[in-house]
Amino acid sequence: MKEINEVREKYPLLGMFGFYLDASTVEPAERFDETHMNRIREWIRAQPRAKQTKLYSYSAKHLCETEIGEYVANGELIMCCVMEGVNIKQESGESINANIALYPSIMKRRYKNQV
């Protein structure tokens, strides 16, 4: 839970399903399953990194789901990227998504027709 709270300090609007508009609606850290998040983090560690934020978090979450065989919430994926040192950038406006620094073209070839 310590890492989740550290990410929350940096991104207070980041919740289970992405970036929220109101911090009062963000779920408590206890709601996140550390075992599940460790599987997401393992998947992230195996992905090619990019220098720039090129991949939509929502696309990446679907790729992750395909490989680990479990539902992955958009916010879980974003939070795990932050924990693993992957650069993220919240999309502009009121979007719940982020752009993440994983390399999309290599991933698209790896997971044909999944993005």
N, C-alpha and C positions, 0 to 999 in steps of 0.2 A: 504493500500500500504506500510505502514511502515514495517510491518512484512515481506513482500515480499522482500523489500530492505535489511532488516537485514539478511535474508537467502542468498540473493545474495552476501552480503559482505563475508559470510563464504564459499559459493560455487559459485564463479563468472561464472562458465561454465554451471550452471543449468538453463535450459530454459523450455519452455512449453512441449517439447517432451523428455526431459531427459538431460543428460550431453552432451554438444557440444564440439567440438574440438577447436573452435575459439570464444572468448568472443564477437567479433564484430557481430556474428550471433544470439546472445541471444536476445529474444524479450524484449521490455521495460516492466516494472512492470505494466503499465496501461493496458496491453493486458490481464492480468489475471482478471477474473470475481470473485469478492470477495464473492458474494452470492453463486456461484457455489462451490468455494473453501470451504466455510463454511459447505456445505453439505458433501464434501469429509472429512473434519475434524471431523464432527459428526460421520461419518462412522468409521474413524480411532479410535476415542475414544472408540467405542464399541467393538473393536477387542482385542483379547488376546495378551499381550506383551510377547516377548521372551527376554532372556538375550543377545543372540547373533543375529547377522544379518543372518537370515535363509531363508527369503522369497524373491524371485525376485520381484522387483517393477512391472515388466510387468505383472506377474501373479496376483499380488494384485490389479492392476488397473482394470483387468477384473472382479474380484470378487466385487470390489466397484461399477463398472458399473451395474452389475447384481442387486445389492441391491438398489442403488439410482435411477436407471432407466435413467441415462444420460451418455453420452460419458465422459470419464475421460482420459486426456492425461497423459502419463507416468511421465512427469516432474511435472505436477500438483500434482500427488499423492506423489512423492518424496518430493516436497516442503512442502506439508501439513504434511507429516510425521515429517519433521524437525520442523515445527511450533508447532507440538504437542509433541515434545520431544522424538520421536521415533528415536532410533539410526539408522543411515544409513551408508553404505559403498559403494562407487562407485565401480562397477566391474572393473577389470583390463583391460588394453589395451584401445582400442578406443570405448568401449561399452557405449551406452547411458543409460544403466540400472544401478540400485543400488540394493544391498541386504538390506533388511530392517528388523528390529527387531520386527516382528509380528510372531505369532506362526503358522506355515503352516499346521501342521497335524490337529489341531482343526479347522482351517479355511477350509481345504479340506473336512472334514466331514460335515461342515455346508453348503458348496456350492458344493455338490457332482458333480463330472465331470466338474467343471468349471475351475480348475487349469490345 
